[in-house]
Amino acid sequence: MNKFITTIKNIFAIEDLRTRILNTLFFIAIYRLGSYVVLPGVDPSRLDTKSGGIFGILDTLLGGAFSHASIFALGIMPYISASIVLQLLTIAVPYFQKLQKEGESGRKKINQYTRLLTIPIVMAQSVGFIATINQDALVSPGVFFTVSTMVILTAGTLFCMWLGEKITDKGIGNGISMIIMIGIVSRFPGAIIGEAAAKGMRGSLIFLIELAVLFFVVMGVIILTQAVRQIPVQYAKQVGGVSQLNAQRQFIPLKVNAAGVMPIIFAQSLMFVPAIAASAWKDSDTANFIGQKFSDYTSWQYNLVFAVLIILFTYFYTAISVNPKQIADDLKRSGGFVPGVKPGDATSEYIDEVLTHITLPGAIALALIAIFPAIALLFGVTRPFSAFYGGTSLIIMVGVVLDTMNQIESYLLMRHYDGMMKTGKLKGRTQNIALAS
């Protein structure tokens, strides 16, 4: 406890870090306040705040703003969709590939295109959102309500995007990820209270077991997020124009889960296709069977297909996010090499082989984490609380917390304070140098 209090004192003793933390809290408070401002023309007392399926997932990520029809009902999600589209374009379109290689100026142009693409995406999604609102909750439905709601939701998403960029510039952590995490965390107290109430005094032991299982699941996600395979790299040391090979050995850290949460997001979006397609052939017994099984995310058919899609998308997204050829070229230009492997194509093939081997266990672990909420639900955990046992929500929370802790840790170590952890290491404390991939 004394260590914790000392660490908090050290954090707030650094003026720049203290200012950034206070700025982050201020921006987060603005975001949460906006999440409770209901759209004009909507009666909040008539809204159906219990969302299921894809809407339930969105509502969890948005901290309840979706089901409460707030001005931030779509939150930052259209910006995320635009970012995914731009990432795919950097693979397929040569112009965007060129921008990606231009360094900081290219990233700025890509960010600008992402912001512009966000506008049509949020306007299109706002039309779909209006259709999901309970018509009894609309005070005066019509063209004016539709147009005004589209404008307000677009402005709300752009404001959330601005808040995220301000958190990144003036606060601590990645602003966009921080906004998503805050929305998720805001549902956790209500979920855990609801779970405790559902179990009651007789089920207190079961509730404690559920908390223990949740703890180990979180530890597993942290291990998956932090796990890396280190490839040793040797650099030639230049002394008076003569190369010497006694330089310090460094490492290329290849993440076991290089794709992050993206495979779950892609797979989850496709899992609604069978149910939608089956609804078009209601007279068919096969279509009804498919629609029934794929509308229930606790069925083994749903989870089997979901897990397979996650594994496939993990390989796909890892292939587009980690370029072994580029890593090998960067090593060759900087005078580095992998011991026992020839520079150039041989190094690229070696890195690709290692990446392929470590991606499989990472993909399987990611698939297990994704289907764990369904497993928890089958064991009697309430639906709101089961969402925190895995899936998109848990991976985002763990990733954002670790990233924020890394930044705080860096500030502390730069000012010669002790780090946040007495034992163990955060990524920011490792001695190995990460090469840009």
MARVOKE-303687 format. One record per residue (C-alpha): residue number from 1; x, y, z negated. Coordinates in Angstrom, 3 decimals, padded with zeros to 6 digits. Example, Ala and Ser with C-alpha at 12.3 -4.5 7.8 and 13.67 -1.06 7.14 Angstrom:
MARVOKE-303687
1, 012.300, -004.500, -007.800
2, 013.670, -001.060, -007.140
This chain:
MARVOKE-303687
1, 000.000, 000.000, 000.000
2, 002.878, 002.363, -000.785
3, 004.352, 001.576, 002.636
4, 001.050, 002.451, 004.299
5, 000.723, 005.764, 002.416
6, 004.333, 006.669, 003.246
7, 003.741, 005.907, 006.936
8, 000.633, 008.141, 006.996
9, 002.626, 010.948, 005.352
10, 005.399, 010.545, 007.915
11, 002.908, 010.639, 010.776
12, 001.334, 013.897, 009.625
13, 004.749, 015.371, 008.753
14, 005.564, 015.501, 012.496
15, 003.850, 018.661, 013.739
16, 003.517, 017.619, 017.390
17, 002.128, 014.190, 016.475
18, -000.242, 015.698, 013.894
19, -001.578, 018.151, 016.488
20, -002.073, 015.383, 019.041
21, -003.975, 013.190, 016.577
22, -006.260, 016.068, 015.555
23, -006.859, 016.947, 019.224
24, -007.755, 013.326, 019.946
25, -010.237, 013.226, 017.056
26, -011.782, 016.506, 018.244
27, -012.245, 015.274, 021.827
28, -013.656, 011.959, 020.595
29, -016.151, 013.813, 018.369
30, -017.334, 015.808, 021.404
31, -017.795, 012.604, 023.389
32, -019.766, 010.885, 020.632
33, -021.931, 013.968, 020.151
34, -022.780, 014.014, 023.857
35, -023.719, 010.330, 023.683
36, -026.717, 011.282, 021.523
37, -027.994, 014.105, 023.756
38, -030.972, 012.634, 025.627
39, -031.633, 013.527, 029.255
40, -034.248, 016.266, 029.791
41, -037.640, 014.806, 030.664
42, -037.135, 011.567, 028.695
43, -039.028, 010.706, 025.521
44, -036.438, 008.883, 023.324
45, -039.136, 007.302, 021.122
46, -040.412, 005.259, 024.080
47, -037.053, 003.975, 025.290
48, -036.193, 000.295, 025.164
49, -032.817, 000.343, 023.380
50, -032.299, -003.446, 023.589
51, -030.450, -004.175, 026.820
52, -029.434, -007.578, 028.112
53, -027.332, -008.966, 030.959
54, -025.140, -006.516, 032.836
55, -026.972, -003.596, 031.202
56, -026.148, -004.976, 027.774
57, -022.467, -005.166, 028.718
58, -022.537, -001.589, 030.013
59, -024.314, -000.408, 026.895
60, -021.622, -002.008, 024.722
61, -018.835, -000.344, 026.709
62, -020.635, 003.013, 026.554
63, -021.400, 002.899, 022.843
64, -025.194, 002.869, 023.269
65, -025.281, 005.913, 025.573
66, -026.801, 003.811, 028.384
67, -029.789, 002.476, 026.449
68, -030.434, 005.871, 024.815
69, -030.540, 007.615, 028.220
70, -028.032, 010.264, 027.167
71, -026.272, 012.769, 029.399
72, -023.233, 010.437, 029.169
73, -025.334, 007.387, 030.094
74, -022.888, 006.324, 032.826
75, -019.849, 007.510, 030.897
76, -016.490, 006.922, 032.486
77, -017.508, 003.724, 034.316
78, -017.955, 005.335, 037.793
79, -014.396, 006.659, 037.491
80, -013.210, 003.127, 036.680
81, -015.041, 001.844, 039.769
82, -013.389, 004.524, 041.915
83, -009.979, 003.599, 040.478
84, -010.526, -000.057, 041.403
85, -011.505, 000.922, 044.961
86, -008.368, 003.069, 045.323
87, -006.198, 000.231, 043.998
88, -007.616, -002.095, 046.639
89, -007.088, 000.563, 049.323
90, -003.392, 000.781, 048.432
91, -003.150, -002.848, 049.572
92, -005.218, -002.699, 052.745
93, -004.672, 000.850, 054.083
94, -001.146, 001.925, 055.169
95, -001.815, 005.599, 054.315
96, -002.481, 004.786, 050.672
97, 000.476, 002.389, 050.614
98, 002.658, 005.302, 051.711
99, 001.201, 007.533, 049.001
100, 001.943, 004.907, 046.361
101, 005.619, 004.906, 047.364
102, 005.943, 008.714, 047.207
103, 006.331, 008.750, 043.438
104, 004.722, 011.457, 041.322
105, 003.358, 013.496, 044.248
106, 001.738, 010.382, 045.728
107, 000.153, 009.458, 042.391
108, -001.303, 012.957, 042.104
109, -002.912, 012.648, 045.545
110, -004.307, 009.212, 044.699
111, -005.724, 010.612, 041.429
112, -007.346, 013.435, 043.373
113, -008.938, 010.966, 045.805
114, -010.145, 008.944, 042.808
115, -011.858, 012.002, 041.321
116, -013.522, 012.826, 044.637
117, -014.697, 009.232, 045.124
118, -016.156, 009.259, 041.611
119, -018.783, 011.833, 042.632
120, -020.630, 009.740, 045.288
121, -020.290, 006.624, 043.121
122, -021.864, 008.259, 040.073
123, -024.656, 009.770, 042.192
124, -025.458, 006.357, 043.648
125, -025.346, 004.709, 040.226
126, -027.542, 007.443, 038.748
127, -030.341, 006.445, 041.142
128, -030.084, 002.874, 039.885
129, -030.012, 004.092, 036.284
130, -033.231, 006.090, 036.764
131, -034.900, 002.895, 038.011
132, -033.922, 001.069, 034.788
133, -035.542, 003.654, 032.505
134, -038.895, 002.637, 031.061
135, -041.404, 004.634, 033.117
136, -043.527, 005.270, 030.012
137, -040.585, 007.229, 028.569
138, -040.570, 009.724, 031.453
139, -042.434, 012.926, 030.611
140, -042.873, 014.067, 034.214
141, -041.479, 011.590, 036.769
142, -040.981, 012.864, 040.275
143, -038.517, 014.280, 042.744
144, -037.433, 017.142, 040.467
145, -036.697, 014.745, 037.591
146, -034.714, 012.434, 039.883
147, -032.601, 015.228, 041.371
148, -031.972, 016.961, 038.045
149, -031.034, 013.656, 036.378
150, -028.584, 012.846, 039.180
151, -026.920, 016.238, 038.735
152, -026.777, 015.940, 034.938
153, -025.389, 012.382, 034.986
154, -022.780, 013.388, 037.568
155, -021.766, 016.372, 035.454
156, -021.674, 014.132, 032.362
157, -019.347, 011.621, 034.018
158, -017.048, 014.381, 035.304
159, -016.979, 015.890, 031.808
160, -016.070, 012.485, 030.315
161, -013.334, 012.195, 032.937
162, -012.046, 015.648, 031.935
163, -012.124, 014.665, 028.256
164, -010.112, 011.544, 029.044
165, -007.466, 013.555, 030.894
166, -007.302, 016.051, 028.019
167, -006.771, 013.234, 025.514
168, -003.917, 011.919, 027.663
169, -002.313, 015.390, 027.981
170, -003.025, 016.920, 024.580
171, -003.778, 013.880, 022.414
172, -002.414, 010.418, 021.749
173, -002.935, 007.303, 023.858
174, -004.520, 006.840, 027.268
175, -007.608, 009.063, 027.333
176, -009.784, 007.016, 029.697
177, -009.124, 003.794, 027.785
178, -009.602, 005.609, 024.479
179, -013.089, 006.792, 025.478
180, -014.113, 003.254, 026.436
181, -012.698, 001.846, 023.204
182, -014.509, 004.406, 021.040
183, -017.788, 003.435, 022.681
184, -017.134, -000.236, 021.906
185, -015.966, 000.355, 018.324
186, -019.020, 002.500, 017.579
187, -021.192, -000.626, 017.916
188, -019.042, -002.755, 015.593
189, -020.352, -001.507, 012.177
190, -023.966, -002.093, 013.228
191, -023.088, -005.523, 014.657
192, -021.304, -006.701, 011.525
193, -024.056, -005.352, 009.239
194, -026.678, -007.077, 011.381
195, -024.736, -010.351, 011.226
196, -024.427, -010.124, 007.428
197, -028.151, -009.395, 007.101
198, -029.037, -012.303, 009.392
199, -026.977, -014.747, 007.340
200, -028.150, -013.443, 003.947
201, -026.823, -014.641, 000.618
202, -027.252, -018.328, 001.487
203, -025.153, -017.935, 004.596
204, -022.382, -015.858, 002.995
205, -019.862, -018.691, 003.362
206, -020.705, -019.060, 007.051
207, -020.334, -015.299, 007.473
208, -016.857, -015.412, 005.893
209, -015.898, -018.270, 008.225
210, -017.100, -016.203, 011.181
211, -014.911, -013.287, 010.051
212, -011.926, -015.630, 009.705
213, -012.508, -017.022, 013.212
214, -012.799, -013.469, 014.558
215, -009.479, -012.603, 012.920
216, -007.694, -015.505, 014.631
217, -009.343, -014.681, 017.969
218, -008.030, -011.119, 017.699
219, -004.562, -012.465, 016.879
220, -004.769, -014.676, 019.968
221, -005.698, -011.714, 022.170
222, -002.778, -009.714, 020.738
223, -000.400, -012.586, 021.522
224, -001.763, -012.840, 025.069
225, -001.492, -009.074, 025.578
226, 002.066, -008.816, 024.233
227, 003.499, -012.069, 025.625
228, 006.266, -011.609, 028.205
229, 008.709, -013.843, 030.024
230, 012.119, -012.170, 029.997
231, 014.309, -012.622, 033.063
232, 017.947, -011.743, 032.249
233, 019.588, -009.078, 034.423
234, 023.293, -008.234, 034.630
235, 024.575, -004.856, 035.829
236, 028.049, -004.194, 037.156
237, 029.873, -001.562, 035.100
238, 031.742, 001.057, 037.146
239, 035.153, 001.989, 035.683
240, 037.338, 004.175, 037.857
241, 035.753, 002.924, 041.048
242, 036.204, -000.730, 040.060
243, 033.214, -002.908, 039.250
244, 033.336, -004.951, 036.073
245, 030.780, -007.570, 035.029
246, 030.980, -007.113, 031.266
247, 028.072, -004.723, 031.015
248, 025.291, -005.322, 028.504
249, 022.670, -007.801, 029.660
250, 019.147, -006.480, 030.017
251, 015.824, -008.081, 030.921
252, 012.901, -007.854, 033.306
253, 009.811, -008.438, 031.132
254, 007.115, -010.197, 033.174
255, 003.795, -010.141, 031.304
256, 001.980, -013.438, 030.911
257, -001.275, -011.537, 031.454
258, -000.172, -008.951, 034.008
259, -003.740, -008.536, 035.307
260, -005.149, -007.329, 031.981
261, -008.938, -007.173, 031.778
262, -009.533, -006.702, 035.516
263, -010.169, -010.411, 036.363
264, -013.016, -010.505, 033.802
265, -014.554, -007.341, 035.257
266, -014.355, -008.674, 038.840
267, -015.662, -012.129, 037.881
268, -018.484, -010.706, 035.783
269, -019.694, -008.572, 038.683
270, -019.892, -011.672, 040.925
271, -021.726, -013.784, 038.345
272, -024.912, -011.826, 038.976
273, -024.928, -012.697, 042.693
274, -026.325, -016.282, 042.337
275, -029.235, -015.134, 040.170
276, -030.061, -012.280, 042.561
277, -029.800, -014.568, 045.601
278, -031.946, -017.231, 043.913
279, -034.695, -014.683, 043.281
280, -035.142, -014.354, 047.063
281, -036.142, -018.058, 047.331
282, -038.484, -018.465, 044.398
283, -040.378, -021.313, 046.063
284, -037.298, -023.530, 046.181
285, -036.646, -025.841, 043.222
286, -032.883, -025.593, 043.818
287, -033.024, -021.802, 043.843
288, -035.047, -021.781, 040.646
289, -032.520, -024.106, 038.994
290, -029.603, -021.896, 040.072
291, -031.419, -018.745, 038.995
292, -032.206, -020.231, 035.594
293, -028.687, -021.495, 034.896
294, -026.883, -018.373, 036.110
295, -029.203, -016.048, 034.224
296, -028.195, -017.765, 030.981
297, -024.575, -016.952, 030.141
298, -024.520, -019.714, 027.503
299, -025.078, -022.525, 030.049
300, -022.075, -024.700, 030.911
301, -022.642, -024.128, 034.632
302, -022.380, -020.365, 034.182
303, -019.258, -020.575, 032.017
304, -017.507, -023.107, 034.266
305, -017.930, -020.920, 037.369
306, -017.086, -017.814, 035.316
307, -013.833, -019.379, 034.058
308, -012.796, -020.559, 037.542
309, -013.429, -017.083, 039.000
310, -011.353, -015.479, 036.243
311, -008.419, -017.806, 036.960
312, -008.621, -017.060, 040.698
313, -008.923, -013.291, 040.164
314, -006.011, -013.371, 037.698
315, -003.756, -014.756, 040.415
316, -005.167, -012.269, 042.938
317, -004.766, -009.196, 040.731
318, -001.308, -010.264, 039.539
319, -000.232, -010.641, 043.169
320, -001.314, -007.084, 044.012
321, -000.054, -005.450, 040.824
322, 003.397, -007.099, 040.544
323, 005.599, -006.999, 043.648
324, 008.616, -009.362, 043.326
325, 010.072, -008.012, 046.594
326, 010.083, -004.459, 045.249
327, 011.618, -005.553, 041.930
328, 014.381, -007.422, 043.798
329, 015.059, -004.397, 046.040
330, 015.209, -002.051, 043.034
331, 017.661, -004.398, 041.321
332, 019.869, -004.560, 044.405
333, 019.925, -000.771, 044.801
334, 020.855, -000.253, 041.148
335, 023.639, -002.844, 041.225
336, 021.789, -005.399, 039.113
337, 021.358, -009.120, 039.659
338, 019.869, -012.181, 037.977
339, 022.719, -014.464, 036.817
340, 022.941, -017.524, 039.047
341, 020.613, -016.080, 041.708
342, 021.720, -014.283, 044.886
343, 020.489, -010.672, 045.281
344, 017.763, -009.906, 047.815
345, 015.313, -012.534, 049.057
346, 016.570, -015.228, 046.687
347, 015.910, -012.971, 043.694
348, 012.439, -012.134, 045.040
349, 011.602, -015.833, 045.434
350, 012.917, -016.597, 041.941
351, 010.823, -013.840, 040.338
352, 007.764, -014.960, 042.325
353, 008.253, -018.558, 041.149
354, 008.554, -017.503, 037.501
355, 005.503, -015.256, 037.852
356, 003.456, -018.098, 039.343
357, 004.375, -020.437, 036.479
358, 003.517, -017.992, 033.671
359, 000.298, -016.762, 035.303
360, -001.471, -020.129, 034.991
361, -001.410, -020.346, 031.150
362, -002.212, -016.636, 031.002
363, -005.194, -017.104, 033.324
364, -006.508, -020.103, 031.348
365, -006.164, -018.185, 028.064
366, -007.963, -015.200, 029.587
367, -010.804, -017.461, 030.789
368, -011.171, -018.970, 027.301
369, -011.326, -015.503, 025.744
370, -013.960, -014.457, 028.288
371, -016.313, -017.372, 027.520
372, -015.742, -017.300, 023.760
373, -018.697, -014.914, 023.071
374, -021.024, -017.484, 024.665
375, -019.514, -020.209, 022.482
376, -019.958, -018.031, 019.382
377, -023.591, -017.438, 020.324
378, -024.191, -021.188, 020.549
379, -022.812, -021.569, 017.007
380, -025.416, -019.188, 015.601
381, -023.621, -015.826, 015.772
382, -026.002, -012.979, 016.583
383, -025.802, -011.534, 020.084
384, -024.372, -008.063, 019.143
385, -021.676, -009.567, 016.893
386, -020.767, -012.350, 019.353
387, -019.705, -009.712, 021.917
388, -016.696, -008.890, 019.723
389, -015.398, -012.475, 019.832
390, -013.835, -011.980, 023.243
391, -014.544, -010.767, 026.743
392, -013.984, -007.274, 028.070
393, -014.724, -005.511, 024.789
394, -012.084, -007.252, 022.671
395, -009.318, -007.090, 025.291
396, -009.896, -003.358, 025.833
397, -009.873, -002.654, 022.086
398, -006.675, -004.623, 021.487
399, -004.910, -003.050, 024.480
400, -005.804, 000.525, 023.508
401, -004.868, 000.054, 019.844
402, -001.496, -001.468, 020.756
403, -000.767, 001.295, 023.272
404, -001.643, 003.997, 020.734
405, 000.478, 002.323, 018.046
406, 003.404, 002.183, 020.483
407, 003.192, 005.934, 021.088
408, 002.978, 006.732, 017.380
409, 005.848, 004.339, 016.729
410, 007.988, 006.172, 019.287
411, 007.349, 009.518, 017.579
412, 008.302, 008.067, 014.191
413, 011.509, 006.462, 015.437
414, 012.576, 009.598, 017.315
415, 012.339, 011.558, 014.063
416, 014.301, 008.844, 012.217
417, 011.327, 007.637, 010.176
418, 010.535, 004.000, 009.530
419, 008.183, 002.413, 012.029
420, 004.552, 001.496, 011.419
421, 005.379, -002.160, 010.739
422, 007.732, -003.450, 008.049
423, 008.171, -006.772, 009.839
424, 007.749, -007.739, 013.454
425, 008.105, -005.551, 016.506
426, 005.912, -003.472, 018.710
427, 006.804, -003.179, 022.362
428, 008.234, 000.283, 021.754
429, 010.799, -001.145, 019.337
430, 012.297, -003.800, 021.562
431, 015.849, -003.244, 022.725
432, 015.370, -004.617, 026.209
433, 014.803, -002.279, 029.123
434, 011.664, -002.744, 031.240
435, 012.156, -002.290, 034.955
436, 009.385, -000.598, 036.893
437, 007.360, -003.086, 038.832
